[in-house]
């Protein structure tokens, strides 16, 4: 503010030299207010007509000022800050009670210091710089929502549409600089940011060349969301030139501040064909519909004589006059006087400055203004404790032609974005949740309803510089052929597949990172992104907390986490080790099938085979012995029936497979190496003093040291899988801690090691990009698409399929599962069931035949006990078949005459 004071001093000195003819225009019957506007500007023309209409309405209503007459003294600043300040000084030299204006913030900053000294309130509805609302300017009142709220509305719109980066075009003046600071702050609160600021010279100095240059710079950058904040004349030049440069088209998002809605409302027919700003979004101060507002719109044609259309700032101009008039009326009704006294500071000066006087009732008038509570053309008028208007709100407009627009919603400081007028929401609880934010459909530039992405690959002629680790171990993930310089590997294939799915072409070049003699340090690789040495990093890069604070990662394309790998302990030791080859269900089902086979064979052989007959106890022992003896192929009983032999043949094949599998699994278990049983996971490893192997260049060393407090002296850097195998075998390290993808490959090739304990630090691998890079978001979507269509799995199978090791590597994988033999058990069980059905049918047929032939001969005599059919069938089944056949023949011969 030192420059502002300096300007005041210079101007006052000029006035001191030239002098001012002071004229007392506030007589006993007049109350004079001043205004400072550029009368040829849109807002200046509209405000002048509206203020004069308000003065006429005040003077025609004696309830406001009684017998006093309100007089409006105007000053034309003519787009000049200097002339505006001179006009303000002249007003203050004529004993006015308040000033409406100035039109720009630059003038307001300077005149506010004089207003503070002379106690003359300044009321402005166009100087809306947020910094003017500070306590430094108590006598300046903004009677329209200041730009803090307009920038909040824009930030909410950008966040609603999902954009993260914007470019801004604004003029380099105090009217715009403070607003841009406010916009940057509001965007940051929503995790968005301004990526490029295109600064234009002030209004009168901006040229086509200046505007073209900044537009070309924007066209070469990534962001396609552009906010234009300027005066009406500069704003129209910007959009006109952007239209000629084909920038108001598909892919762009243009947001203009309220200057554009002012043009559309005040000069709807002035646009030329080159100014058809299709799809541009703009804001307009919201004024609720009312009978007063409708009536004033009806009057406007007569007031303006059709020279200009009415915009919301005309309504604010009218209400500002009414605010001053009612506040002055309160001063008069409370016994105050419109009087002025010499200022003690200025009186000591020589010349015309000594004639400037202080408004005696200025403080009372200011209090009355701040306590205003009335209804005007703009709705309810009142001020908050910070002097800002209550219920700041904006209409959101979508331009769809040279002179037309469609309202797609509202923004209010109370409820955010809504398709319901704000005044209908003030009686309801505030809801700023994202789910409650709504706007109607938008017609975007290019006459499309498809929302632009708001970001493109930069058109600056330079391909993306993709840093890749130059690995010397685990080259299946990333590798470079030294002869052909070809880059390949699992991570590279995933990246190339994902980048093909982007809706734009992203030219790129791989830049190896590292000396090729040892694995590079991945933290340094990430730091290269933050310094701008590379544009992204692709490879086996773990997503960890420290890294996410410096760069943005894509969606993980492979799961990861830390594992503890140790030599496999001897699981064959112990009294019950022989049970380990089979799981519990496998043992239970196998035993059940031994019993079942014995039962089936007994049923099939009982009626024809003496070895399966005898007392019940003997038959039960025979049944169980036969079933279990098949395990060793040691059954002594012969099978005579065809069905029995078939069932036994199938079962012996099943037993052969089961016993062979058991032998192989138990042999494998008994030949495993032995390790100290104390290491069962990361917890037990921490409690030892054993050395731990970690991969060189990985984040694991820092994690174990910083997070788990394992001394660095225990951490041994290892390079290749061969070195890891040698270190574990020789005992140089007791365990290796590394990421799961590496360890899966390691364990698939070295069967004498295993992972113990639970996986910890669940994370994943992703591609790294600079903070807030839209490319990271697009690549994440592409990776999800790869996962959904199965391409990610196909790439994984191509590079990471386990090989050279048929035995599992983790505890419990040596046990044979029931599912592995389900087909054999199903075959044997089905055969036994079908054999029983067939046999039962044959027995029933024979029973019916024998029973029918012997019905008469077997009729019991008088007094003999009668038997049931079931008893007769069981008796039939229990007899040997050849005995029944001979008995049947004998009885048959007896009944023949």
C-alpha positions, 0 to 999 in steps of 0.5 A, spaced: 500 500 500 506 504 500 504 506 492 497 507 494 499 512 499 505 515 494 499 516 489 495 520 494 501 524 496 502 526 488 495 528 487 494 532 493 500 536 491 498 537 484 491 539 487 495 544 492 499 547 486 493 548 482 487 549 487 480 547 487 474 552 487 470 549 493 463 549 492 458 548 497 453 544 494 449 541 500 444 546 502 439 546 507 434 543 502 439 538 498 443 532 500 448 531 495 451 524 493 457 523 488 458 518 483 464 516 479 464 511 473 466 511 465 460 513 462 461 510 455 462 503 459 456 498 459 456 498 466 457 506 466 451 507 462 446 502 465 448 505 472 447 512 470 440 511 468 439 506 474 441 511 479 438 517 476 431 513 476 433 511 483 434 519 485 427 520 482 424 515 486 427 517 492 425 525 491 418 523 489 417 519 496 417 524 502 417 518 507 425 517 505 428 524 506 422 528 508 423 535 505 430 534 503 432 533 496 437 528 493 442 530 488 446 526 484 453 529 482 456 525 477 464 524 474 466 521 468 473 517 469 473 516 462 477 509 463 482 513 466 484 511 474 487 518 474 481 522 472 477 517 477 481 519 483 481 527 481 473 526 480 473 523 487 477 529 490 472 534 487 466 530 490 469 531 497 471 538 496 463 539 495 461 537 501 457 530 499 455 525 504 457 519 500 460 517 493 457 511 489 463 508 485 469 508 483 468 503 478 475 500 478 479 497 484 485 501 483 481 507 484 477 505 490 484 503 494 486 510 493 480 514 494 478 509 500 484 513 504 481 519 503 474 516 505 477 514 511 480 521 513 473 525 511 468 520 513 465 519 507 462 512 505 464 509 498 459 504 496 461 500 489 458 495 486 463 494 480 470 495 484 469 488 487 477 486 488 476 481 495 482 485 498 477 491 498 473 488 504 479 488 509 478 492 515 483 497 512 478 500 508 472 501 513 468 506 509 468 502 503 462 498 502 461 493 496 454 493 495 454 487 490 457 480 491 465 481 491 469 477 486 471 472 492 464 469 491 465 469 484 471 465 484 469 460 489 463 459 484 468 458 478 472 453 483 466 449 484 464 449 477 471 446 475 471 441 481 464 439 479 466 437 472 472 434 475 477 438 472 484 439 476 488 444 472 486 451 469 489 456 465 487 463 466 487 470 462 487 476 466 489 484 465 495 486 470 491 491 474 488 491 481 481 489 479 484 482 477 490 480 481 486 480 487 481 476 484 486 471 481 489 470 488 482 468 490 481 463 485 488 460 486 486 459 493 479 456 492 482 451 487 487 449 492 482 447 497 479 443 492 485 440 490 485 443 483 490 449 481 492 454 476 497 451 471 498 457 467 497 465 468 496 469 461 497 476 463 495 482 459 496 489 459 491 493 463 484 495 459 487 501 454 493 498 453 491 491 451 492 489 443 491 484 438 498 482 438 498 481 446 492 477 446 494 472 440 501 471 444 498 469 450 493 464 446 498 461 442 502 459 449 495 456 452 494 452 446 501 449 447 499 447 454 496 441 457 490 444 460 484 446 456 480 449 461 481 457 460 478 462 465 477 469 462 477 475 467 477 482 464 473 488 462 468 487 457 472 490 451 478 486 453 474 480 454 471 480 447 477 481 444 480 475 447 474 470 445 474 473 438 481 472 437 480 465 440 475 463 436 479 465 430 484 461 432 480 455 432 480 455 440 473 455 441 472 448 439 472 441 441 476 439 447 476 446 450 472 449 456 471 456 456 469 460 463 468 467 463 467 471 469 461 476 469 463 481 464 460 476 459 453 476 462 453 483 462 455 484 454 449 479 453 444 482 457 446 489 455 448 489 448 445 482 446 445 484 438 452 487 438 456 481 437 459 480 430 459 473 426 466 472 429 464 473 436 459 467 436 462 464 443 458 457 442 459 453 449 462 458 453 460 458 461 459 465 464 456 467 471 451 473 472 450 476 479 443 472 481 437 477 483 431 473 485 424 474 481 420 479 484 414 484 482 419 490 484 424 487 479 419 486 474 416 493 474 423 496 473 424 492 467 418 494 464 420 501 466 427 500 463 425 501 456 422 508 457 428 510 462 434 508 457 430 510 450 432 503 448 439 505 448 442 499 452 439 493 456 438 492 463 443 488 467 444 486 474 449 491 475 443 496 473 439 493 479 445 494 484 446 501 482 439 503 483 439 499 490 445 503 492 442 509 491 436 507 495 441 504 501 444 511 501 437 515 501 434 510 507 441 511 511 441 518 510 433 519 512 435 515 519 440 520 520 435 526 519 430 522 523 434 521 529 436 528 530 443 528 526 445 534 521 448 534 514 454 538 516 461 538 515 467 541 519 474 543 518 479 537 518 485 538 523 490 535 519 488 538 512 487 545 516 494 545 517 496 545 510 496 551 505 492 552 499 486 548 497 487 542 501 485 546 507 478 547 505 477 539 505 472 538 510 470 532 514 462 529 514 460 530 521 455 524 521 459 520 516 460 515 522 453 514 523 451 514 516 456 508 515 453 504 521 446 505 518 448 503 511 452 497 515 445 495 518 441 496 512 435 491 512 430 492 506 428 489 500 430 492 493 430 490 486 436 485 487 432 482 493 433 482 500 439 487 502 443 486 508 450 486 510 454 481 514 459 483 519 465 483 514 461 488 510 459 483 505 452 482 502 448 477 505 446 471 500 451 472 495 449 468 489 450 467 481 446 464 475 450 460 471 449 461 464 451 457 457 452 461 451 449 458 445 450 463 440 451 470 439 446 473 443 443 467 446 444 463 452 441 458 457 441 458 464 444 451 467 443 452 474 445 457 480 451 457 485 450 460 492 455 461 498 449 457 502 448 451 498 453 451 492 451 448 485 444 447 484 438 447 479 434 450 484 434 458 485 438 459 492 432 463 495 428 456 495 434 453 499 435 458 505 430 455 509 433 448 508 439 445 512 445 447 508 448 441 504 455 442 500 456 435 499 458 433 492 452 428 491 448 434 492 451 439 487 447 439 480 447 443 474 443 442 467 446 439 461 451 443 457 452 445 450 460 445 450 464 448 445 464 445 438 456 444 439 457 438 443 454 435 449 460 430 450 464 433 456 471 435 454 476 432 458 479 439 459 486 436 458 491 434 452 498 432 451 502 438 450 503 440 443 510 443 444 514 438 439 517 434 445 515 427 447 514 424 454 521 423 457 519 416 460 525 414 466 526 406 466 530 403 471 536 400 468 536 393 472 541 388 473 536 383 476 529 380 475 530 383 468 523 380 467 520 386 469 524 391 466 530 390 461 534 393 456 538 390 450 545 393 450 546 391 443 539 393 440 537 398 446 531 395 446 526 396 452 522 390 454 519 386 460 513 386 464 512 393 466 514 395 459 508 391 456 503 394 461 505 401 460 505 400 452 498 397 452 495 402 457 498 408 453 495 405 446 488 406 450 489 413 451 484 417 447 490 421 444 497 420 442 502 420 447 509 420 444 514 418 448 521 416 449 525 411 454 530 414 458 534 408 462 536 410 469 542 407 472 549 405 470 547 398 468 552 395 473 547 395 479 540 396 480 539 403 481 536 407 487 528 408 486 528 414 490 533 418 486 528 416 480 522 419 483 526 425 485 528 426 477 520 427 476 520 433 481 526 436 478 523 436 471 529 431 468 524 426 466 516 427 465 514 420 468 517 413 471 515 407 468 517 400 472 517 396 478 516 402 482 512 400 489 507 405 491 509 407 498 507 413 502 514 417 502 513 417 494 506 419 494 508 426 497 512 428 491 509 424 485 502 422 483 501 414 481 497 411 477 492 405 479 496 399 481 497 394 475 500 389 480 499 387 487 505 387 492 507 387 499 513 385 503 515 377 504 520 374 509 523 368 505 527 363 509 530 356 507 525 351 508 525 347 515 524 340 515 516 339 516 517 331 516 520 331 523 515 329 529 511 323 531 505 325 526 509 327 520 506 321 516 499 324 516 502 331 512 501 328 505 494 328 505 489 334 508 484 332 513 478 331 508 482 327 504 484 322 509 476 322 511 474 320 504 479 315 503 477 311 509 470 312 507 471 309 500 475 303 503 469 301 507 464 303 502 468 298 497 468 292 502 461 293 503 459 293 495 464 287 494 460 283 500 453 285 497 455 282 490 459 276 493 455 274 499 450 269 495 455 266 491 461 266 494 462 262 501 468 266 503 463 272 504 458 267 508 458 265 515 456 268 522 455 275 522 461 277 526 465 273 521 462 277 515 463 284 518 471 282 519 471 279 512 468 286 510 472 290 513 479 286 512 477 286 504 476 293 504 482 296 507 487 290 505 486 293 498 490 298 500 496 294 499 493 289 494 493 284 500 486 281 499 486 274 500 478 273 498 477 271 491 471 275 487 466 270 483 461 275 480 463 279 474 460 286 477 465 285 483 471 284 479 469 290 475 468 294 481 475 291 484 479 293 478 476 300 478 478 301 486 485 298 485 486 303 480 484 308 484 488 305 490 494 305 486 494 312 484 493 314 491 498 310 494 503 313 489 501 320 490 502 319 498 509 316 497 511 322 492 509 327 497 511 324 503 518 323 500 519 330 498 517 332 505 522 328 508 528 330 504 527 338 505 532 342 509 532 344 516 532 352 518 531 355 525 524 354 527 524 361 530 523 365 524 516 365 522 515 372 520 517 379 520 515 379 528 520 374 530 525 376 525 525 383 528 527 380 535 533 376 533 540 379 531 540 375 524 542 378 518 537 380 513 538 380 506 535 386 502 535 388 494 539 394 492 536 400 490 529 398 493 525 402 499 525 396 503 532 398 506 529 404 509 522 401 511 526 396 515 530 401 518 525 407 519 519 404 520 521 397 524 527 400 527 532 394 524 539 397 525 542 398 518 548 393 520 543 387 520 541 389 513 545 386 507 545 389 500 544 383 495 543 384 487 541 378 483 537 372 485 543 367 484 546 372 490 540 371 494 540 364 493 548 363 495 547 368 501 541 364 504 544 357 503 551 359 506 548 362 512 550 369 510 543 372 511 538 368 515 532 371 511 531 375 505 525 381 505 523 383 499 517 385 495 512 379 493 513 379 485 520 378 486 519 373 491 514 369 487 519 369 481 525 367 486 521 361 489 519 358 483 526 357 481 529 355 488 525 350 491 529 349 497 526 356 500 519 358 502 515 364 505 514 365 512 509 369 516 504 374 513 505 379 507 505 386 510 505 393 507 500 391 502 501 396 496 502 395 489 506 397 483 504 403 479 507 408 474 509 415 477 507 422 474 508 429 476 503 432 482 496 433 479 498 430 472 492 429 468 496 423 464 496 419 471 488 419 471 488 417 464 493 412 465 489 409 471 483 409 467 487 405 461 490 400 467 483 399 469 480 397 462 486 392 461 484 389 468 477 388 465 478 385 458 483 380 461 489 383 457 493 385 464 493 377 466 495 375 459 501 380 460 502 377 467 502 370 464 507 371 458 512 374 463 511 372 470 508 365 469 512 360 475 517 355 472 522 350 473 519 348 480 513 343 481 513 344 488 509 349 492 514 354 496 509 356 502 507 352 508 502 347 507 502 347 499 505 339 500 499 337 502 495 333 497 488 336 496 481 332 496 480 336 489 486 333 486 482 326 487 475 328 486 475 325 479 477 318 481 473 318 487 467 320 483 468 314 478 469 309 483 463 311 487 459 311 480 461 304 478 459 301 485 452 305 485 451 302 478 453 295 480 449 295 486 443 297 482 444 292 477 445 287 482 439 289 486 434 288 480 437 281 478 436 279 485 429 282 485 427 278 479 429 272 481 426 273 488 419 274 484 420 268 480 422 263 486 416 266 490 411 265 485 413 258 483 413 256 490 406 260 493 402 254 493 407 249 496 409 254 501 402 256 504 403 255 511 399 250 515 394 252 520 397 254 526 404 256 523 407 263 523 406 268 517 412 272 515 412 279 512 414 280 504 421 283 507 422 278 512 421 273 506 426 277 501 431 278 507 431 270 508 431 269 500 438 274 500 441 270 506 441 264 502 446 261 498 444 262 490 445 255 488 441 252 494 435 256 492 436 254 485 436 246 487 430 247 492 426 251 487 427 245 482 425 240 488 419 244 489 417 245 482 417 237 481 413 236 487 407 240 485 407 237 478 401 232 477 
